[in-house]
Amino acid sequence: MKTQNELRTLLRSIDHKGYPAYKSLAGAWKFDRYTLVIDHVQGDPFASPSSLHVEIPHALAKFPEAYYQKDCSRIALQDYLVRQVGKQFEQYNFKAKGSGKSGLLSISRCGQAVLERSACEITKNGLTVRFHVGFPAFGRTINAGELDKILFDFLPRCVENSLFYARLDAGKVQRAVFLAEDQEAVRHILKEEKLVAFVANGSVLPRKSGVSDLPMADSVPFQSPASMERTFKLPHKGEITGMAIPEGITLIVGGGYHGKSTLLEAIQMGIYDHIEGDGREFVITDDTALKLRAEDGRSIRNVDISLFINDLPNKKDTTKFSTEDASGSTSQAAAVVEGMEAGTRLFLIDEDTSATNFMVRDEFMQQVIVRDKEPITPFLERAGELYEKAGISTILVAGSSGAFFYIADHILMMDCYRPVDITDRVKALCDGHTAPRVKAPGFAVPEFDRVLPAFRKAQKGRGRGWDGKELGRKNIGYEGSGYNGDEENGSGYGSRERGEDGDSYRGSAMPENRYGRESQGGRGRRDGYGERGSSNDSRGRDGNRGGQRDSRHEHMKTKSFGLESFSLDREEVNVRYLEQLLDPEQVSALAHMLCYGLEQVMDGKKTVRQTVQTIWNAWEREGWKPFAGSFVPCGLVKPRIQELYACLNRFRG
């Protein structure tokens, strides 16, 4: 391994040369207390910034081993370190001058939740922290003096002040780790006690605004109704008291603006741990919980929705239902079945975002439109058996129909942001009214044996869809050899390439190194990671050069667009209605996971469950490596398996 002095000498030797000469810096460089690795150098000062990482052995970082033995505490420590690096970078960001992104120092921006990020990984060997640096330039010539400041002055200070235990506030580090262990303890209690959610007394549920996830100042703190109050003993915090929601069907009602949706939104985000001071530290929900809603216009592929929809006028088979443009009720029916397939144990539903005819049909409507003429079996008539026969609970916010009172095991009324248990009073009132139909015949859990056709590319660089038929250029793939240089649709760092002999190649490389080609390729992804080079010199992970037999490779480009969508080549996957996605970096990770699944896993024989589990197992075994290119970038967040199912189900291909 080369030393920091050799890096400095090399840097000075390329001063004022053309910007591509920065490529010679790629590789690993030994500093006094850490190793700096320059993974990828940007193509020009206006391109996506360069990707770097530092490696620090445990013997030097000296964090207590107990802090990273458990997954929950390891993730919390990683999250804490990313936040510390981010604070340090803010002090030096753009202090090195130049054109374009010169002087940029950035790392993943963490929100209120604790998420597993590629920005920081703690392994048995030590810490790895990934980030971006904008290499400085005069126009498009190298400004070595300014990069010298970054690499030998700014960066060492940031690393020393944020990644070594002796330089950090030991009490704050401990609190972050202990909080995560207490949150994990609550999750274990939920499973043992057959509960689906817990909301601690004193929690702050409202958020500052519709665009801010910070807690609202001067909001009413949560207080559990006495009938649902439970006290748990945690390993570090001691006793904690709050509202425990048991399995079954729980109804949340109340007047407008009294906090019904606020409570449900806090519960739906309780699948994540939250940082100290968020107000929702101990709002803990079953981690398989799934928020359901209507999603007009989404695609559905071979889903058995016969549990809810049957006897269509056009005689279409609803046991293998497909459509490119689902209605609200059809999309919600499919979402329920897909959620069952994904292994959820809790459905979360807000009547405001649901299809009314899917949720309930009152008696008068059933008299006017007789049951034989209505293909939809409403959720009201299936919810009870979903719990009794499939073990899936429901928390439902309702405000327009009293029919749900008849199926609820627990009824909470929100009164000025405080929950009141009105179960007994409402059940007594129900006895004086004619009960609606709350159970339909023919309940059966679907088989979940659907198989999606293999996704294949054409041999000559043009795309193939699910059925293997060649598609036009407007969908997937490219004509001719290699990349067409389309700058508007440039690829991200995770471009995957496959030779026609079936071997997989990832990323792109210059003949002299593996870090990308300057002379070809687009600007990179909109989410700001890397560029794409030529396909003619791609390398596999073993370093062998691929593609010498034929220059025409598959190129599945990935782009992500915040929390709205991502695209694989030119096929967009809309995720805006997956309300439990919290961070745009989760969307980036989903794009790469789905890309891996399409190229490496889907063979036309595996079921959807087997396909998703194979992708998930690859992450569990190897982390980010199977889904990245020639290096693991900063900017990915591990999603849940439920969202991976959801993205596969929404890919139109």
N, C-alpha and C positions, 0 to 999 in steps of 0.2 A: 504494500500500500504506500502511495506517495504521501509526502508530508505537506504541512501547510506552507513551509518555505518554498517548496517546489511549485505549489499552486500560485504563490505570490510572484515568483519569478516568471512563470508561464503567463500570468495575467499581464505583467508589465511588458512582456515581449509582443503581445498582440494589441497594445494600445494604439488607437487611431487607425486600426485596420478595419476592413469591412465587417459588419455585424456578424456574418456567419462564422467568423473566426472564434467567436465565443463557444462554438460547439466543441472546441478542443478542451474545454474545462470539464466536460462531462466525466464522471467517475467518482471514486472515493478518495478522500483526503483526510489524513490523520492530523487532528488538532490535539492540544494538550490533554483535554479532558473529554473529548468526544470525537466522533468521526462524522465529517460532513460529506454527504453524497449528493452530487448534482445529477439528478435523474434525467432531466430533459431541459434543453435550452431553447428558449423561444426563437422563432424564426426572424423576427425583427422587433424593434422597440414598441411597436403598436400592436403586436400580437398578444395572445394570452401569455401571462407571465411564466417564467421558468419554474420548474418543479424541483424542490430540494428536500432532503430530510437529514436529520441528525440522529445518531445512534449513541446511546450512553449505557454502559454496562451497569448492572445493579451495584457492583462493588464501588462505583463512583457516585451514582445517584443516591444510594443509601436510604431509600424509602423502606420503612418497616415491611418485612416480608408478609406479615399478616394483612397488610393493606391491599395486596393483590392476589391473595390465595383464592378467594371466592370471586365468582363472576361479578356479582353485584358490587362488591367493593372495588374490584379492579376497574370496572366501567366508570364508577364514580370518581376514582382517582384519575383516570384518563381524562374525564370531562373537566376535572378541576385544573389539570395541567394545561389543557388547551385554552381554558379561560385565562390562565396566568400568562401564557405565551402571547395571547391576543392583546392583553393589557400592555405588555412590554413592547410589542410591535407598534402600538399606537404612538409611543413616544418617538419612534424613529421613522415612521412611515413617510416616505417622500422627502426625507431630509437629504438624501443623495439626489442630485439634480440631473436633469436630462430630458430628452424628448419622449413622448408616448408614456409608457408605464414605468419609465426609469425611476428607480428608488422605491417602488412598491414593496412593502413587506406585509404579507397577509396570511391568515390561517382561518380555518372554519370559524364562523361566528356562531356561538352557542346561544340558545334561547333559554327558556325557563325549564325545559325538560333535560334530563340526563340521558344522553343517547350514545350508542357505541359508534364511534367515528373512526374513519381511516386516518384522520389527522394525528391521532396518538394511539399507539398500541404498546401494551406492556406484555412481554413474553417472558419465557424462562431465562432468556439471555440479557434482557434489559429493556430500555425505553427506545421507541422509535417515534419521532415527531416529524410530521410532514407539513410543508408550507410552500408558499409561492414568493418569488422574488422577481421584481422587474429589473433586468440587467440594464444598466444605464448606457446611454448613447448620446453622441452629438449627431443629430440627424439620424443617419444610419451607419455611423462609424462608432467604434468602441470607445467608451469613456472608462478606461481602466482605473483611473484614480477614484472615481465615485464608487465603483464596485469594490475596490479595495477597502473603502470605508465600511461598506455593508458587511463584507465577509470577515474582516479582521478587526473591526471596532464595534459596530452596532450589533451584529449577530452574536458574537461571544458574550456581550453584556446581557442580551436577552436570554440566551441559554443559561448562563450562570444564575440569573435572578429568578428563573421560572422553573427549571428542571432539576435542581439539586435540593434535596430535602433540607439541608442545613441553611439554605438561604430563604426558605419559605416559613410562613407562620405555622408552626407545628399544630397549634390548636385548631386553626381553620381546616387544615388538611384532615385532621382527626374527625372534626365535625362532619365534613363531607362524606367520609367513609362510614362513620357510625350511622349517619342518617340513612344511607343506602342499605345498611344491614338491618336497621329497624323497619324500613319499608319492605324489604324482602321478608322479614318476619311476619308482617301483616299479611302478605300474599300467601304465606304458608298457612296462617290461621284461617283465611278465607276458604281455602280448600278443605282443611280439616273440619271446619264448622259448617260446611255446606252453605256458605255465604257467597254472594256475587259482587258485593261492593261495600266499602266502608268510607264514611265521611266523618272526620274527626271534629269534635266540637271546637269552635274557634277558627275553623278554616275560613279563608276569604275566597269566595267563589267568583264574584263578578270580576271581569277584566276591565282595564283602564279604558279601552275603546275597542271598536270593531277591528282596528288595525294594530292593536297593541295587546300583547299577552301578559303585560305587567298587571299586578293586582290593583284593583280600584281603591283609591284612598277613601276613608270614611264610610266604607260599605258595612252592611250589617253582617256580623260574624255568624257563622252557622251554629245552630243549636239543635241537637237531636230531640225528637219527641221521646218522652220517657219510656214509652212502650217498646221502642226499637233501640234503646240505648244499650251499648255493650262496652265493657272495659277489658282491654287486653294488656298484658304485661310484655314489654319489649326489652330486648337485651341491653340497650343503652339508655333509652329515654325513660324507661320504667313504665308506669301505667299510663294508658291513653284511653280516653272515652269518646265515643261518638256513635253515629247511627250505623247500624249493621243491617244491610238489606239481604234477606235470605233468598235462597233459590225459589223459583216459582214465578208468578206474575205480579209485578208491582206497578201500580197506576199512580201517576203524578198528575194532580188536577189543581185548579185554582183559577182566579181571575187573571185577566191580561195584565202583564207587567208586574206580576207578583213573584216571579223568579222560577217558573217551571222549567223553561228552556235553559236557564242559567245552571240549574242543578243538573240537568241531563248532560249539558256540555262539559261540566266539571267531571261527571262520572265517566263520560266517553273518553276523556283525556287521562283518566286515572289508570289507563293501561301503561302509562309512562311514569317513572319516578320524576319528581320535581325538586329543584334546588331549594336550599334554605332561604326563607323570606318570600317565596312565591305565594304562600297562602294555601296552596293545595298539596303541601308535602305529604299529608296523610289522607288524601282522597285517593283511595286505592281500589282498583276495579279488576275483576277477572281479566287476565291478560289476553284472553281469546275474544273478548267482547267485540261486537261488530255493530256499527251504526248503519241502519238501513234507511233508504229513502227512495223515492221515485226518481227515475233517471231517463226521461224521455229521449229517444233517439239513439240509445246505446245498442250495441250489437249483442246478440245472444247466439250461442252455438251449441246445438245438441244437448240442451238442458231439459231435464224431466220436470216440467212445471205442472204436471197433472194433479198434484196435491192441491193446487189453487185454480187452475184453468183447465177446463175440459169441454168437450162437445162444441167445438167452434163451428160456426155456420159453414165454413169452407172445408170442414172435415179434416183440417190439418192436425197431424199427430202431435200432441202436446207432451208425449213421453220422450220425444227427441226434437224439441222445439228449437228452431233457428229463425232469426230475423236480423236484418241490418238496421231496423228502425223501430225499436220497441216502444210501446206506449208506456204511460206511467205505471199502470197496474201490472202489465206484463214484465216490465223491468224490475219492479219490486218483488214480484213472485219469483223471478229468476234469482234475485239477490238473496232471498231467503234460502233457496235450495243450494245456491253456490256457497253461502255461509255455512250451511250444514256440511257440505262437502269439505270445507276448509277447517272443520273441527271446532267451530265456535260453540261456546256454552252459554252465551248471553247475547240476546238481540236488544239493541237500543233503538227506539222508534219515537220520533216526534210527529204528531199528527199534522203539524204545519207543513212538513216537507214530504208527506206521504200522499199516495193516490187514494182519494176518498173511497172510490168504489172497490178498491182492494182491501181497505181496512174494515168497512162495515156497510151493511144494507139494512135500513130500518124496516119494521113490519109493514108499514104502509106501502113502501116501494116494492116489497116482496108480494104484496097483494096485487099491485098494478102490473108488475113484471114478474110473472110466475117463475118459480125456480127452474123449470124445464127450459125457459127461454134465456136464462142467465148463465153464461159459461163460468163466471167467476165465483169461487168459494172464498168468502172474505176471511181475512186474517183472524177476525173475531172468533170464527168457528174452528180454527186450527190451533190457536195459541195454547189452549189447555193441553191438547194431546202432544204438541211440540215439547212441552215440559214432561208430561207423564210418560210418553213413549220414546222420545228422542233425547230427553235430559237437557233441553235447551230452555233457559229462563228468558223472561222478557221484562224490560223496564220501559214503560210506555207513557209518554206525555199526551194527555187527551184533554180536549176542551169543548168539543161540540156534540159528543154522543155519550149518553148515559149507559149505553149497552155494555161498555167495557167494565162497568161496575160488577156485572154478574160473573165475570171470569177472574177478577182480581183476587189475589190472596192477601195483598196489602194495598191500602189506598192512602196516599199522602196528599194533603192539601197544602199548597204554598200560600201562606198568609203574610204579606209584607216581608217576603224573603225568608220566612221561618216555616219549616215543615210541621204540620199537625197531622197526627195519625187519626183518620176518621173512618177506619175500616169498620168498626162495630156499628157506628151510627148509620153508615151507608148500607151495610148488609141488612139492618133492620128496616130501612126504607125500601130496599129491594123486595122484601117480603110482601109489601102492599101493592106491588106493580106486577103486571104480566111480564114474565121473563121472555126476552127474545131468544131466538135459536142461537145457541152458543157452541154447538158441536155438530159437525157434519160427518156423514158416514164415509167409509173408504179411506181412512188415514193409513198411509204406509210410507215408511222411510225409503226414499229412492235408493237404488243400488249403487250409484256413484261408480259405474264402470265405463263411463263414456271415454272414448279414445279419439283424440284429435289426429288428423292425418299428419304425416311427416312434413315438416317444412323444409323445402329444398330450393337450392338455387340452380339456375340453368348452367350448363357447362361453359357457355360462351359469354359469361359476364352479365347475362340478363336474368331478371328475377323469376322465381317461381313462388306461387302461393301455397296454401295448405294442400291443394289437390295435386300439386306438382305441374300444373299447366303453366306454360310460359306466359308471363305478363308483359305488358308494354312498359316503356321507360318511365311512364308517369307513376308507377307504383314502386317497384324495387329493382335494383340492379342497374348495371351500366353496360352500354355497348362498347365494343372494341377492347383494346388491351389497356390494363392499368386504370388509373384514376383519371377522370376527365378534367381535373383542375378547377371544378366549379367552386369558386370562392364563397359564394353565398351559402352553399350547403356543405361547407367543409366539415370534416369528421372530427370527432373528439379523440381523446387519448386512448379510448378503449376500442378502437377499430379492430375488428377481428377479421382475419384473412385465412382462407383455406385454399390450399393447392388442389388441383384437380385429382391428385392421387388420394385425397381424403384426409391428408394430414392437416393439422391445425397450425396456423401461424398467427401471431398477434403483433400488433404495433408495426412500426416501420423503422428502418435503420439506414444509416449511411454506410458505405463500404468500410470506413475506418472505425465506426463505433455503432452502438445499438440504440442511440438516443434520438433518432428521427432525421429526416432529410429536409434540408432547408430549401432546396431548389424547386420542389413541387409541393402541391397540396394547398388546401384552403386555409382560411383564417382560424379554424377551430370551432369548437362548440359554443353555443350561446351561453352555456353555464361556465365557460371560461377555463376549460382544462385542455391544454395541449393542442397539437396540430396534427395534421395528417400528412404523411409523406407519400412517396411513390410506392406502389405495390410491387414493383419489380425487384425489390431487394429486402423483402420482409424476412424476419427471422423468427424462429420458434423460441420457446423458453430455454431450450438446450443450447441456443447460440448458433445452431446450424442454419445456413442460409437456405431459405425456401424459395420456391417459385422459379427455379432455373429451367424447369422443363417447359413452362408456359407462363407467360406474364399475366394471364387473365385469372384473377382471383375473385373470390366473393368479397364484397365490402358491405358489411352491415354497419352503417354509421349510426351513432347515437347522439341525440340532442335532448336536453331537458329544458323545460320552460316553466321554471318556478314550481308552484303547486298546481299548475293547470294541466300540463300534459308532458309527454315525452314522445320522441319519434325514433323509430328504427328504420333506417333508410328514409323512405318517404311515407311510411305508414305511421300515423299519429295515434297514440293511445291516450285517451282523455281520462285524467284522474281527478278532475276538479271536484267530483262528488264523493270521493273517498275522504270523508271528513276527518278521519283520524290520522291522516298524513299530516305531519307537523312541520317538517323541515324540507326545503327544496333538495337537500342532499340525499334524502330518502328517495326522491323521485329519480335522481341520477343513478343511485344504486339499483333501483328497480329496473331501469332501462338496461343496465349491464347484466343483471341477473336474467332478465327475459331474453336478451340477446344470446347469452350463453345457452339458455334452455332451447331456443329455436335451433341453434347451430349444432349443439353437442348432445342434446338429450332426446328431443322429439323424433321418434322413429316410426310413428304410425302404429306402434304396438303397445306402448305404455299408456295406462290410463292417466287422466289429469292428475289424480292423486299421486301416482307413481312419478310423473314428470316433475311436479312441484317438489316432492320429497327428495328426488335425486338432486335438484338444484340446491335445495336447502342443505342436504348432506355435504355437498361440495363446499359450502361455506363453513359448515361445522368442522370439516377436516382441515381445510387449507386457508380459511379466512378470505381475504379479498383477492388473493392471487388468481384463482380461476376466472375472475370476472374483469381483471384489469389487463392492460396491454403489457408492454415491456417493463413496466414498473407500476407499483401501487401508488395512486395519486392521493393527494389531499382532496377532500370534497365528497366523500361518500359516507352515508349513514345507514347502518343496518336497519332494514324495515322489518315488519312482522310477516310471518308466513301468510296471514290472512290477506295482506295487501299484494303479496306475490300472486296468490290465487286470483285476486281481483284483476290484476293487470293482464294475466294470461287470458282471462275470460273476456277482456275488453279488446284484445288484439284482433283486428279484423283480417290482417294478413292478406 
